Amino acid sequence: MMKVAVIGVGYWGPNLVRNLLNNKSVSEVYCFDIDAKRLHNIKQQFHAVKLVDSYEDILKNPKINGICIATPASTHFPLAKMAIQYDKHVLVEKPFTLTVHEAETLIELAQKKGVKLLVDHIFMYNGAVRKIKEIIESGEIGEILYFDAVRINLGLFQHDVNVLYDLATHDISIMLYLLNKNPRAVSAIGVGHYNTIEDIAYLTLFFENNCIAHFHVNWLAPVKVRRILIGGSQKMVVYDDMETIEKIKVYDKGVEIKTKEGIYKTLIEYRTGDMYAPKFDTTEPLAVLINEFIETIKNGTEPLSNGTVGLEIVKILNAAQKSLKNSGCVVELK
């Protein structure tokens, strides 16, 4: 039986606590937050949790196997580093870290200490996203031509990272998981209306073979949109996370090039066919992720969303930040 601690019980922490308490392999859940009111609230919500007075008490408790870090992004690196140094397995909320160097340091340290490192890229455990991956790998939609994502709503403003690090992280993780290849270059533009932190941004990623990805993220939208379009050479997929029933729609639509004799040698024709909405596993993604975290600790298996995945996303975010500060110039990824 596992004993796991949750650091930070503000916005996302309570969801981690709930899923840990519901996991049959977890016997005890410890909680720590620098805000005493949050600790009081989490105890009121989940009576079974054990409150801890300091992070050091968790680190020095040999009975605690793993630590889930759900604190502001700027604190991820120092908190995760300390946990690994104390031989704790670690689950870190997204974004993994703020810099590539920090991510590489945590990966190297975890390998040295023999502990597991998992990043909470929740959509990699989403049943709808996994169904889309299954459809792509079947070859049904053909070669991927583009990936287009919109993730907008009113708030929540972050104080230590911009809207790319907060919102685009989700869609970048989905893109990398589905496409199974890394971009070669990045371009980003954005604006901060209330301080120096960008609250609206547009990110473009360039791949080999003319594949392109675009992300629109916004904290200032009057409506909440969570939509991804994937264009293939054979079919197209729309994933709308705000839909209650048909979240995935596969369209038999596309473009066909035909060559004919005469003055118009090349003709572009449009193909319009049927649409279907496939069923998918509706298990709560966080429950799946928590279960993998526990199984990883017990069996030593490598998690799907490991430190290397987190590192690749941080590389993209860092390059995007560099592009943002240079008026959208294209930044090559190494």
N, C-alpha and C positions, 0 to 999 in steps of 0.2 A: 504494500500500500504506500502511495506517495503522499508526501507532505509538501505543499507548494505555497509560496508567498506571492502576494500581489502588491506591488509598489505603485501607489497612485490610485486612488479610488474616486476620481472626479467624474469625467465623462464616460470613458471606456472601461475603466477598472471594474465597476459593478457588473458589467457583462462577463468579464473574465471570472469574477468571483462566482457568479451564478452557474456558469458552465463547469467550473472546477468542482463545485459542491455537487453537481449532478453527475459527475464522472465517478463510476463505481470503483476506479482504481485510486481515487484520492480520498485519504482519510481525514486530513486536516488542511484548512486554508487559513493562512496568516495574512494580516493586512497592515500596511503602514502608509501613512500620508503625513506630510508636514502640517496639513490643515486638520486641527482637532475636530472641527465641525463635520468634516467629511468622514472621519473615522466613526464619529457618533452615528452619522446617518447610515453608514454601511452596516453597523452593528444592529441598528433598528430594522434594517431591511433583511439582513441575513444573520439571525441569532447565533448560528453555529460557528461563525468566523472567530478567530482569535486575534485580538488587537495587540500590536507591538509598539513599544515606545520609541524605537529608533531603528534605522536601517542596519546599524551595526549589530543589533540584537539578532536580526534575521541572518546576517552574514555569518555570525559566530555560532548559530544553532546547527549542530551537526545532523539533526533529524530532518531538516528542510532539504529536499532534493532539488527543487527547481524554483526559479524566481521569474515572475512575469512583470515586466516593466511597462507601465502605462502612464508615463510622466511627460512633461513637455519635451519636444524633440532635442532641445539643446542639452538636456540632462541624460539622454540615452547612453552616450559614450561613457561618461565617468561612472554611472551606476552599473552598466553592464560589465565594464572592466573590473570593478570591484567584486561583482558577483562571480565572475569567472576566476578571478584570483583566489577566491574562497572555494573553488571547486564546485560551484553551483551551475546546473544547466539553466540556460537563459532563453526566455521568449521576450523579444523586444517589439514594442509597438512601432508602426511605421511613422515617419521614415526611419530606417535602420540607424543611420547617423547623419551628421550634417556634411561630413567630408569623406573623400575616398580614403585618405590616410587613416581616419578613425575606423572605418569599416574594415580595412585591411589589418589594422592592429588587433581588432577584436577576433577576427577569423584566425589569425596566426596564434593568438593567445589561447583561444578555445581548443585548437588542435594540439597545442603544447600541453595543456592541462587535461586533455582527454574528456572534455565536456561538450555537450551538444548546444548549438546555437541556432535558434529559429526566429524568423522575422514574421510579424503578424500581417502578412499580405493576404487579407481575409478572402479576397475574391478568387484566389487560386484554389479555394476550398468550396466555392459556390457551385451548387449543382447545375445551374444554368450555364455558367462559364465552362464547366467540365463537359457538358453536353455539346457546346459549340466546338470545343477542342476535338471531341469524338467525330463530329461532322466534318471538320477540316481534315483530320487525319484519314478519314475514309476516302478522301479525294473528291467528294461530292461537289464542292464549290470550285474546284480547280485551283489554279495558281492565285495566290493572294495579290491583289493589285493595290488595295489601300485599306487603312484602318482609321476610322474617324470617330472620335469620342467627344461627347459634351457632358460636362459635370458641373452644374451651376445651381446655386440657391442663395438665399439671403443669410449670410453667416455660415458657420461660426468663425469669427476672426481669431487668428492665432497671433500671439505676441512675439514669437521667436522664429517663425518661418513664414514664407510667403505662400500664395495660393497654389503654386506649382508643387511645393513640398507637401502641402496639406492634401490637395485634391487630385492633382495629376498623378501622384504616386499610385493611386488605385488603378487607374487606367493603363499606366505604364506596366504595372505588374501583370494585368490581364493581357496586354499586347505581347509581352515577352513570353508568357505562358502559352498563348495560342499560336503565335507565329514561330516560336522556337528558334529565333535568330535575333542577333543584335544589330542595331542601327550603326551606320558608319559616320553619321554627322547629325548635328542638332542646330536648330535655329529657334529663337524665342524672343517674343516681345511682350511687354506688360506695363501696367501703370499702377501706382499706389495713390489713391485719392485722399487718404486720411493720414498717412505717415509715409515713411520710406519703404514700407513693405508692400509689394505688389498684391493688389486684391483682384485684379483681372489679368489673365495672361493667355497667350496663344503659343503653343509649342508645336514645332514640326520636326519630325524625325525622317531621315533619309536612309534607305536600305539599298542593297545591291538589286539589280534587275528592275529598277524603276518602281519598286514598292515604296509607298510613302505613308506616313502616319501623322495625324493631326489631332491636337488636343485643345479644347476650349474649356477653360476653368474660370470660375467667377464666384466671388462671395457677395456680389451686389445685385443678383438677379431677383426679380419679383416672383419667379416661379422656380420650382425644383425640377431639374431635368437630369436624368441619368441614362444616357442613350449612347449605344455604340453601333456603328455601321461597318460591316466588313464586306468589301467588294471582291468577288472572285471572278475568274475568267469564265466560269460556268454558271455559278449561282451567287446570290447575295444574302447576307444575314443581318437582321436587325435585332439587337438585344436592348430591350427597354426595361430597366430594373424597376421603373415606377408602375408598370403594368401589374395587375393583380393575378391575371390568369395566363395570358399568352405573352410571356416575357421574351420568348425567342420566336422569331418568324423567319422562315427560309423561303426566299423568293427565287423562282425559276425565271429570272430576268437577266438580260445581259446584252452585249453588243457582238455582232458577227461581221467579219470583214470578208467580202466576196469580190473576186476579181473577174471582170467581164471585158469582152472585146469592145473596141470602139473608143469614143472620146472619153467616157467615164470608165477608166480602167479599174478603179478601186471604189467599191460601194460599201458604206456602213449601214448595216441593217440592225434593227432592234428586235430582240426576242422577248416575248412576254408569255409566261406560262403560269402554272399554279403556285400557290403559297400554302405552306403547312406550318403548324406550330407544334414542335415535338415536345413530348413530356420529358421531365428531368427529375432528379432526386431533390426533394425539398427539405432535406435535413438542414438544420441551422448550420451555416458554414463555420461559425465559431466553435460549435460543439465538435465538428470534425477536426478543426485545427487543434483544439485542446486535447482531443483524444490522440492525435498524432504526436503532440508534445510529450504526453505521458508515455506512449509506446516507444518513442525515441529514447527516453530516459531509461525505460525498462530493458529494451532489447538492443540498444545501440545502433538502431537503423538511422539512415540519413533522411531527414525531413525534406519534403517537397520545397518548401519555402525556407531554404537554409541561408547561411550568411553570404554565400556566393551570389544568390539571387538578389539579396539586399544590396550587395556591393554593386552589381550591374545597374541597379536602379539609381543608386547614389551617383554613379559615374554620369548617368544621363542628366540627373538633376544638377550636378555641379557644372556640367557643360552648358546646360540651359541657363544657369545663373550667369555664367561668363558671357553668353550671348546676350542676355538681358541687359547687362551693363555696357554692352558695346553695340547698341541699337539694332539688335537682331542679326548680327553677323553670323555666318555659318561656322560652327566649331566642330572640328574633326574629332571623332572618338578613337582612342587608342585601343 
